[in-house]
Amino acid sequence: MDGDFLGEYDQADHYVANYEMGGGGSANDGIGVTLTTANIQKMFSTVQKKLARANVFKDLFFVITPDVRDILLQYLAGKESALGDSTGLNGHVGKYYGFDLYLSNATGWSARLETATIAVDTDTVVINGVTFTADADGAAVGAGHWSIQTTAALCTTQLVDAINNGQAYAASVGAVDTYIEVTAADRTLLHGIVATDGTTYLTLKGEGVGYIAVSETLTPAADIWTTTKQIQHCLAGKKGATDMVIQKRPNVEVKDIYNDLGKNVVAWTLYGLKTFDDGDAELVDIRIRSDAY
């Protein structure tokens, strides 16, 4: 639920990134800010300014990650008392710059991989510890392997399909001319991460993941994970900007395992959420470079 809610960062009308923090570049160039003790106050004040310009002055929240909290506490010389006494309730960790601060490991995350040149046999792409391995065209063999096809664009499309399991193959099953699905354990590590095909690049959006490590061994020198676009998305704004309807509160049921000893512990809930246009104007997407932590 937290992940879905915080994934609404891409609905926000406002954002704070490297350019807005005085780091150069241009507006909306996708470059995240490298957060340090020297600029963390500017992050809070810039977010506050964005909201004030949108006539949002009260009932403010700011969801931060353990990484951001660490930098904030370093700036405050470890004096948590500076954040106030109302801590520990539903992730609430204090107040700062007029914001109620909430701590979460379920923030959104995004990244971009350049893929303008076709991959080479045995090249790898690693996402959250899950390895995708390039194989010669029509020769994909082994869980996580994908066929590089005949052009860079087709290679990108096939890698995207492998990341998303677009063919809905079962674990370790697939086809030599497309891809072989990763193991069930690796698919769990990719939960909440969706790849999008940009022809000469691919992008990832992760909901509820907080922080993801990526790497590659692609032979083409220009085909890399763009470091400035590995982004952890914190979210700030006015409470209630996103509508979430809880139709069934989280519940746990214990069920017997058929024809076996043991129990299954099943958690379930039912809810829906939507950020309407007026809510978009009350949210700020804070884009922080996750590779710089």
DRENDO-1510 file (C-alpha; in Angstrom, 1 decimal, always signed):
<recs>
REC; n; res; u; v; w
REC; 1; MET; +0.0; +0.0; +0.0 .
REC; 2; ASP; +2.9; +2.4; +0.9 .
REC; 3; GLY; +4.6; +1.5; -2.4 .
REC; 4; ASP; +1.5; +2.2; -4.5 .
REC; 5; PHE; +0.9; +5.5; -2.7 .
REC; 6; LEU; +4.5; +6.7; -3.0 .
REC; 7; GLY; +4.5; +5.6; -6.6 .
REC; 8; GLU; +2.2; +8.5; -7.3 .
REC; 9; TYR; +5.4; +10.7; -7.5 .
REC; 10; ASP; +5.0; +10.7; -11.3 .
REC; 11; GLN; +1.6; +12.5; -10.9 .
REC; 12; ALA; +3.1; +15.5; -9.1 .
REC; 13; ASP; +3.0; +18.8; -10.9 .
REC; 14; HIS; +6.1; +20.0; -9.1 .
REC; 15; TYR; +9.6; +18.5; -8.7 .
REC; 16; VAL; +12.9; +19.3; -7.2 .
REC; 17; ALA; +16.1; +18.0; -8.8 .
REC; 18; ASN; +19.7; +19.0; -9.6 .
REC; 19; TYR; +18.7; +22.2; -11.6 .
REC; 20; GLU; +16.3; +23.4; -8.9 .
REC; 21; MET; +19.0; +22.9; -6.3 .
REC; 22; GLY; +21.5; +25.1; -8.2 .
REC; 23; GLY; +23.5; +22.1; -9.5 .
REC; 24; GLY; +23.5; +23.1; -13.2 .
REC; 25; GLY; +21.9; +21.5; -16.2 .
REC; 26; SER; +18.4; +22.5; -17.3 .
REC; 27; ALA; +14.9; +22.2; -16.0 .
REC; 28; ASN; +13.4; +18.7; -16.2 .
REC; 29; ASP; +16.5; +17.2; -17.7 .
REC; 30; GLY; +16.1; +14.1; -15.5 .
REC; 31; ILE; +19.3; +14.6; -13.5 .
REC; 32; GLY; +18.9; +14.0; -9.8 .
REC; 33; VAL; +20.5; +16.0; -7.0 .
REC; 34; THR; +23.4; +14.6; -5.0 .
REC; 35; LEU; +22.2; +15.1; -1.5 .
REC; 36; THR; +24.7; +16.2; +1.2 .
REC; 37; THR; +24.8; +17.9; +4.5 .
REC; 38; ALA; +25.7; +21.1; +2.6 .
REC; 39; ASN; +22.5; +21.2; +0.6 .
REC; 40; ILE; +19.8; +19.3; +2.6 .
REC; 41; GLN; +18.4; +22.5; +4.0 .
REC; 42; LYS; +18.0; +23.9; +0.5 .
REC; 43; MET; +16.1; +20.8; -0.4 .
REC; 44; PHE; +13.5; +21.4; +2.3 .
REC; 45; SER; +13.2; +25.1; +1.6 .
REC; 46; THR; +12.9; +24.6; -2.2 .
REC; 47; VAL; +10.1; +22.0; -1.7 .
REC; 48; GLN; +8.4; +24.4; +0.7 .
REC; 49; LYS; +8.7; +27.2; -1.9 .
REC; 50; LYS; +7.2; +25.1; -4.6 .
REC; 51; LEU; +4.2; +24.3; -2.5 .
REC; 52; ALA; +3.8; +27.9; -1.3 .
REC; 53; ARG; +3.7; +29.1; -4.9 .
REC; 54; ALA; +0.9; +26.6; -5.4 .
REC; 55; ASN; -0.9; +28.1; -2.3 .
REC; 56; VAL; -0.3; +25.0; -0.2 .
REC; 57; PHE; +0.7; +26.2; +3.3 .
REC; 58; LYS; -0.6; +23.7; +5.9 .
REC; 59; ASP; -1.0; +20.0; +6.6 .
REC; 60; LEU; +2.3; +19.3; +4.9 .
REC; 61; PHE; +4.0; +15.9; +4.8 .
REC; 62; PHE; +7.5; +14.8; +3.6 .
REC; 63; VAL; +8.3; +11.1; +3.1 .
REC; 64; ILE; +12.0; +10.5; +3.4 .
REC; 65; THR; +14.2; +7.4; +3.2 .
REC; 66; PRO; +16.7; +6.0; +5.7 .
REC; 67; ASP; +19.4; +7.5; +3.4 .
REC; 68; VAL; +17.9; +11.0; +3.5 .
REC; 69; ARG; +17.3; +10.7; +7.3 .
REC; 70; ASP; +21.0; +9.8; +7.8 .
REC; 71; ILE; +22.1; +12.9; +5.9 .
REC; 72; LEU; +19.6; +15.0; +7.9 .
REC; 73; LEU; +20.8; +13.7; +11.2 .
REC; 74; GLN; +24.4; +14.3; +10.2 .
REC; 75; TYR; +23.5; +17.9; +9.5 .
REC; 76; LEU; +21.8; +18.1; +12.9 .
REC; 77; ALA; +24.9; +16.6; +14.5 .
REC; 78; GLY; +22.8; +13.6; +15.6 .
REC; 79; LYS; +20.3; +15.7; +17.6 .
REC; 80; GLU; +17.1; +14.0; +16.9 .
REC; 81; SER; +15.4; +16.3; +19.5 .
REC; 82; ALA; +15.6; +19.0; +16.8 .
REC; 83; LEU; +12.9; +17.0; +14.9 .
REC; 84; GLY; +10.5; +17.2; +17.9 .
REC; 85; ASP; +9.0; +14.6; +20.2 .
REC; 86; SER; +6.2; +13.1; +18.1 .
REC; 87; THR; +8.0; +10.1; +16.7 .
REC; 88; GLY; +7.4; +6.5; +16.1 .
REC; 89; LEU; +3.7; +6.6; +15.1 .
REC; 90; ASN; +3.0; +5.1; +11.6 .
REC; 91; GLY; +6.6; +5.9; +10.5 .
REC; 92; HIS; +6.4; +9.5; +11.8 .
REC; 93; VAL; +10.0; +10.6; +12.7 .
REC; 94; GLY; +9.4; +14.3; +13.6 .
REC; 95; LYS; +8.9; +17.7; +12.1 .
REC; 96; TYR; +11.2; +19.9; +10.0 .
REC; 97; TYR; +10.6; +23.1; +8.0 .
REC; 98; GLY; +6.9; +22.7; +8.7 .
REC; 99; PHE; +6.7; +19.2; +7.3 .
REC; 100; ASP; +5.6; +16.1; +9.2 .
REC; 101; LEU; +8.4; +13.7; +8.3 .
REC; 102; TYR; +7.6; +10.0; +7.6 .
REC; 103; LEU; +10.3; +7.3; +7.2 .
REC; 104; SER; +9.7; +4.7; +4.5 .
REC; 105; ASN; +11.7; +2.0; +2.6 .
REC; 106; ALA; +8.9; +1.9; +0.0 .
REC; 107; THR; +9.5; +5.1; -2.0 .
REC; 108; GLY; +9.6; +5.1; -5.8 .
REC; 109; TRP; +12.8; +4.7; -7.8 .
REC; 110; SER; +13.7; +5.0; -11.4 .
REC; 111; ALA; +16.7; +4.5; -13.7 .
REC; 112; ARG; +17.8; +4.7; -17.4 .
REC; 113; LEU; +20.0; +2.2; -19.3 .
REC; 114; GLU; +21.5; +3.3; -22.6 .
REC; 115; THR; +21.1; +0.6; -25.3 .
REC; 116; ALA; +21.9; +2.3; -28.6 .
REC; 117; THR; +24.2; -0.5; -29.7 .
REC; 118; ILE; +23.3; -4.2; -29.9 .
REC; 119; ALA; +24.6; -6.2; -26.9 .
REC; 120; VAL; +27.3; -8.9; -27.3 .
REC; 121; ASP; +27.0; -12.5; -26.4 .
REC; 122; THR; +27.7; -13.0; -22.6 .
REC; 123; ASP; +27.1; -9.3; -21.8 .
REC; 124; THR; +25.1; -8.8; -18.6 .
REC; 125; VAL; +22.7; -6.4; -17.0 .
REC; 126; VAL; +22.1; -6.7; -13.2 .
REC; 127; ILE; +19.0; -5.3; -11.5 .
REC; 128; ASN; +18.7; -5.7; -7.7 .
REC; 129; GLY; +20.9; -8.7; -7.8 .
REC; 130; VAL; +19.1; -10.4; -10.7 .
REC; 131; THR; +21.4; -11.0; -13.7 .
REC; 132; PHE; +20.2; -10.9; -17.3 .
REC; 133; THR; +22.7; -12.4; -19.8 .
REC; 134; ALA; +22.8; -11.7; -23.5 .
REC; 135; ASP; +23.0; -14.7; -25.8 .
REC; 136; ALA; +23.5; -14.9; -29.5 .
REC; 137; ASP; +20.4; -14.4; -31.7 .
REC; 138; GLY; +18.1; -17.3; -31.3 .
REC; 139; ALA; +20.3; -19.0; -28.7 .
REC; 140; ALA; +18.9; -18.0; -25.3 .
REC; 141; VAL; +19.8; -20.8; -22.8 .
REC; 142; GLY; +19.5; -20.6; -19.0 .
REC; 143; ALA; +17.3; -18.6; -16.6 .
REC; 144; GLY; +17.7; -14.9; -17.2 .
REC; 145; HIS; +19.2; -15.2; -20.6 .
REC; 146; TRP; +17.8; -13.2; -23.6 .
REC; 147; SER; +18.3; -13.4; -27.3 .
REC; 148; ILE; +20.1; -10.2; -28.6 .
REC; 149; GLN; +18.1; -10.4; -31.9 .
REC; 150; THR; +19.5; -8.7; -35.0 .
REC; 151; THR; +19.3; -5.0; -34.3 .
REC; 152; ALA; +19.9; -2.7; -31.2 .
REC; 153; ALA; +16.3; -1.7; -31.2 .
REC; 154; LEU; +15.1; -5.3; -31.2 .
REC; 155; CYS; +17.7; -6.2; -28.6 .
REC; 156; THR; +16.3; -3.5; -26.3 .
REC; 157; THR; +12.8; -4.7; -26.8 .
REC; 158; GLN; +13.7; -8.2; -25.9 .
REC; 159; LEU; +15.6; -7.2; -22.8 .
REC; 160; VAL; +12.6; -5.1; -21.7 .
REC; 161; ASP; +10.4; -8.2; -22.3 .
REC; 162; ALA; +12.7; -10.3; -20.2 .
REC; 163; ILE; +12.7; -7.9; -17.3 .
REC; 164; ASN; +8.9; -7.6; -17.4 .
REC; 165; ASN; +8.3; -11.3; -18.3 .
REC; 166; GLY; +6.1; -10.0; -21.1 .
REC; 167; GLN; +5.5; -13.5; -22.4 .
REC; 168; ALA; +4.4; -14.7; -18.9 .
REC; 169; TYR; +6.7; -17.7; -19.0 .
REC; 170; ALA; +7.0; -19.8; -15.9 .
REC; 171; ALA; +10.2; -19.8; -13.9 .
REC; 172; SER; +13.2; -21.0; -15.9 .
REC; 173; VAL; +11.0; -21.6; -19.0 .
REC; 174; GLY; +11.0; -19.6; -22.2 .
REC; 175; ALA; +12.2; -19.8; -25.8 .
REC; 176; VAL; +15.6; -19.7; -27.4 .
REC; 177; ASP; +14.6; -16.9; -29.8 .
REC; 178; THR; +13.2; -14.6; -27.1 .
REC; 179; TYR; +14.3; -15.1; -23.4 .
REC; 180; ILE; +14.3; -17.6; -20.6 .
REC; 181; GLU; +12.4; -16.5; -17.5 .
REC; 182; VAL; +14.4; -15.9; -14.3 .
REC; 183; THR; +13.9; -18.2; -11.3 .
REC; 184; ALA; +11.0; -17.7; -9.0 .
REC; 185; ALA; +13.3; -16.3; -6.3 .
REC; 186; ASP; +14.7; -13.7; -8.8 .
REC; 187; ARG; +11.3; -12.7; -10.0 .
REC; 188; THR; +10.4; -11.9; -6.4 .
REC; 189; LEU; +13.5; -9.5; -6.3 .
REC; 190; LEU; +12.0; -7.7; -9.4 .
REC; 191; HIS; +8.6; -7.2; -7.8 .
REC; 192; GLY; +7.4; -3.7; -8.4 .
REC; 193; ILE; +9.9; -2.9; -11.1 .
REC; 194; VAL; +8.7; -2.3; -14.6 .
REC; 195; ALA; +10.8; -1.6; -17.7 .
REC; 196; THR; +9.8; +0.7; -20.6 .
REC; 197; ASP; +11.3; +0.5; -24.1 .
REC; 198; GLY; +12.8; +3.7; -25.4 .
REC; 199; THR; +14.3; +2.1; -28.6 .
REC; 200; THR; +17.8; +3.4; -27.9 .
REC; 201; TYR; +17.4; +3.1; -24.1 .
REC; 202; LEU; +15.2; +1.6; -21.5 .
REC; 203; THR; +13.9; +3.0; -18.3 .
REC; 204; LEU; +12.9; +1.4; -15.1 .
REC; 205; LYS; +10.2; +2.5; -12.6 .
REC; 206; GLY; +10.1; +0.8; -9.2 .
REC; 207; GLU; +7.2; +1.2; -6.8 .
REC; 208; GLY; +7.8; +0.3; -3.2 .
REC; 209; VAL; +11.5; -0.5; -3.6 .
REC; 210; GLY; +13.2; +2.5; -2.1 .
REC; 211; TYR; +16.7; +1.8; -3.3 .
REC; 212; ILE; +17.9; -0.5; -6.1 .
REC; 213; ALA; +21.5; -1.3; -7.1 .
REC; 214; VAL; +22.1; -1.8; -10.8 .
REC; 215; SER; +25.2; -2.6; -12.9 .
REC; 216; GLU; +26.2; -3.9; -16.4 .
REC; 217; THR; +29.0; -5.4; -18.4 .
REC; 218; LEU; +27.8; -4.3; -21.8 .
REC; 219; THR; +30.5; -4.3; -24.4 .
REC; 220; PRO; +29.5; -1.0; -26.1 .
REC; 221; ALA; +31.2; +1.7; -24.1 .
REC; 222; ALA; +28.3; +4.1; -24.3 .
REC; 223; ASP; +25.7; +1.6; -23.2 .
REC; 224; ILE; +25.7; +2.2; -19.4 .
REC; 225; TRP; +23.4; +3.0; -16.6 .
REC; 226; THR; +23.2; +6.8; -16.5 .
REC; 227; THR; +24.4; +7.6; -13.0 .
REC; 228; THR; +22.7; +10.9; -12.8 .
REC; 229; LYS; +19.4; +9.3; -13.6 .
REC; 230; GLN; +19.4; +6.6; -11.0 .
REC; 231; ILE; +16.8; +8.4; -8.9 .
REC; 232; GLN; +15.2; +7.8; -5.5 .
REC; 233; HIS; +11.9; +9.6; -5.5 .
REC; 234; CYS; +10.9; +11.1; -2.2 .
REC; 235; LEU; +7.4; +12.6; -2.0 .
REC; 236; ALA; +6.1; +15.7; -0.3 .
REC; 237; GLY; +2.9; +17.7; -0.3 .
REC; 238; LYS; -0.4; +18.3; +1.3 .
REC; 239; LYS; -2.0; +15.5; +3.3 .
REC; 240; GLY; -4.9; +14.1; +1.4 .
REC; 241; ALA; -3.6; +15.1; -2.1 .
REC; 242; THR; -3.9; +11.4; -3.1 .
REC; 243; ASP; -7.2; +9.7; -2.4 .
REC; 244; MET; -6.9; +6.2; -1.0 .
REC; 245; VAL; -10.0; +4.2; -0.2 .
REC; 246; ILE; -9.4; +1.2; +2.1 .
REC; 247; GLN; -12.2; -1.2; +1.3 .
REC; 248; LYS; -10.7; -4.0; +3.6 .
REC; 249; ARG; -8.1; -3.2; +6.1 .
REC; 250; PRO; -5.0; -5.4; +6.1 .
REC; 251; ASN; -5.7; -8.8; +7.6 .
REC; 252; VAL; -3.9; -12.1; +8.1 .
REC; 253; GLU; -5.4; -15.6; +7.9 .
REC; 254; VAL; -3.7; -18.8; +8.8 .
REC; 255; LYS; -4.6; -21.7; +6.5 .
REC; 256; ASP; -3.7; -25.4; +6.6 .
REC; 257; ILE; -1.5; -26.7; +3.7 .
REC; 258; TYR; -3.4; -29.3; +1.8 .
REC; 259; ASN; -1.9; -32.8; +2.1 .
REC; 260; ASP; +1.1; -31.6; +4.0 .
REC; 261; LEU; +2.2; -30.5; +7.5 .
REC; 262; GLY; +2.4; -26.8; +8.2 .
REC; 263; LYS; +0.4; -23.6; +7.8 .
REC; 264; ASN; +0.2; -20.8; +5.2 .
REC; 265; VAL; +0.1; -17.3; +6.6 .
REC; 266; VAL; -1.9; -15.3; +4.1 .
REC; 267; ALA; -2.0; -11.5; +4.2 .
REC; 268; TRP; -4.6; -9.6; +2.2 .
REC; 269; THR; -6.3; -6.3; +1.8 .
REC; 270; LEU; -8.5; -4.4; -0.7 .
REC; 271; TYR; -8.0; -0.7; -1.6 .
REC; 272; GLY; -7.9; +1.7; -4.4 .
REC; 273; LEU; -6.1; +5.1; -5.0 .
REC; 274; LYS; -6.1; +8.0; -7.3 .
REC; 275; THR; -4.4; +11.4; -7.5 .
REC; 276; PHE; -6.8; +13.8; -9.2 .
REC; 277; ASP; -5.8; +17.0; -11.0 .
REC; 278; ASP; -6.2; +19.2; -7.9 .
REC; 279; GLY; -4.1; +16.7; -5.9 .
REC; 280; ASP; -1.3; +16.8; -8.6 .
REC; 281; ALA; -0.9; +20.5; -7.8 .
REC; 282; GLU; -0.3; +19.7; -4.1 .
REC; 283; LEU; +2.6; +17.2; -4.6 .
REC; 284; VAL; +6.3; +17.6; -5.1 .
REC; 285; ASP; +8.6; +14.8; -6.5 .
REC; 286; ILE; +12.0; +15.1; -5.0 .
REC; 287; ARG; +14.6; +13.4; -7.3 .
REC; 288; ILE; +17.7; +12.3; -5.5 .
REC; 289; ARG; +20.6; +10.4; -7.0 .
REC; 290; SER; +20.6; +6.9; -5.4 .
REC; 291; ASP; +24.0; +6.0; -6.9 .
REC; 292; ALA; +25.5; +8.9; -4.8 .
REC; 293; TYR; +24.6; +7.5; -1.4 .
</recs>
